[in-house]
């Protein structure tokens, strides 16, 4: 038996989706929270037009961390999306005021203008 085969068999699925980008986003969320995770089945998405895949893309973690991972995912899924005003206030509080952000009304930033020269 190969070294990786045993480890693969003990990983627990904590998230399933049809889309690889969603699984990777959840995997990155877990890793940033300190829970080692991986995505399985992402290459199957390429044949999705030929056969029905269902939720073939999975995020997997070690069984001992599965409950923690599910709690992190549940918290993320239940989070409120901030309004534009709330997002602007957060950006302002973080020091990203209007003078530092390009908006459609203000046109490209000075850095963009330098790149075009």
C-alpha positions in Angstrom: 0.0 0.0 0.0 1.3 3.5 -0.9 2.0 5.8 2.0 -0.7 8.3 0.9 -3.5 5.8 0.5 -4.1 5.2 4.2 -4.1 8.9 5.0 -6.6 9.5 2.1 -9.0 6.9 3.4 -9.3 8.5 6.9 -10.1 12.0 5.6 -13.7 13.2 6.3 -15.8 15.2 3.9 -17.1 18.4 5.5 -18.3 20.2 2.3 -19.6 19.1 -1.1 -20.3 21.2 -4.1 -20.5 21.0 -7.9 -18.0 23.8 -8.4 -14.3 23.6 -7.7 -14.1 27.4 -7.0 -16.5 27.1 -4.1 -14.7 24.1 -2.6 -11.4 26.0 -2.9 -12.9 29.0 -1.2 -14.0 26.8 1.7 -10.7 25.1 1.8 -8.9 28.4 2.0 -11.3 29.5 4.7 -10.5 26.5 6.8 -6.7 26.7 6.3 -6.8 30.4 7.3 -8.6 29.4 10.5 -5.8 26.8 11.2 -7.7 23.7 10.0 -5.6 21.7 7.5 -7.9 20.9 4.5 -7.8 19.8 0.9 -10.1 19.7 -2.1 -10.8 16.4 -3.9 -12.5 16.0 -7.2 -11.9 19.4 -8.7 -10.7 17.9 -11.9 -14.0 16.2 -12.4 -15.6 19.6 -13.1 -14.2 19.5 -16.7 -16.4 16.6 -17.7 -19.5 18.0 -16.0 -21.2 18.8 -19.3 -20.9 15.2 -20.4 -22.2 13.4 -17.3 -24.2 14.6 -14.2 -21.8 15.0 -11.4 -23.9 16.2 -8.5 -21.7 17.3 -5.6 -18.5 15.6 -6.8 -16.1 18.2 -5.5 -15.4 17.8 -1.8 -13.5 19.5 1.0 -11.9 17.0 3.3 -10.2 17.3 6.7 -8.9 14.9 9.4 -11.8 13.4 11.3 -10.5 14.9 14.6 -11.0 18.4 13.1 -14.3 17.7 11.2 -16.6 19.2 13.9 -14.4 22.3 14.1 -14.4 22.6 10.3 -18.2 22.3 10.0 -18.6 25.0 12.7 -16.3 27.4 10.8 -18.2 26.7 7.5 -21.6 27.2 9.3 -20.5 30.5 10.7 -19.2 31.7 7.4 -22.4 30.6 5.6 -24.6 32.4 8.1 -22.6 35.7 8.1 -24.4 38.8 6.9 -23.2 40.4 3.8 -22.4 44.1 4.6 -24.2 46.8 2.7 -22.3 49.2 0.5 -22.4 51.8 3.3 -21.1 49.3 5.9 -18.3 48.2 3.6 -17.3 51.8 2.9 -17.3 52.5 6.7 -15.0 49.4 7.3 -12.7 50.5 4.5 -12.5 54.0 6.0 -11.8 52.6 9.4 -9.0 50.5 7.9 -7.4 53.6 6.4 -8.7 52.9 2.8 -10.4 56.2 2.4 -11.8 57.6 -0.9 -8.4 59.1 -1.8 -6.8 55.7 -1.8 -9.6 53.8 -3.7 -10.4 54.3 -7.4 -14.1 54.5 -8.1 -15.9 54.5 -11.4 -16.7 58.2 -10.8 -13.1 59.2 -10.1 -11.6 57.2 -12.9 -8.3 55.3 -12.7 -6.0 55.8 -9.8 -2.7 57.7 -10.2 -0.9 54.3 -10.3 -3.0 53.2 -13.2 -2.3 56.5 -15.0 1.5 55.9 -14.6 1.2 52.4 -16.0 -0.5 53.7 -19.2 2.4 56.1 -19.9 
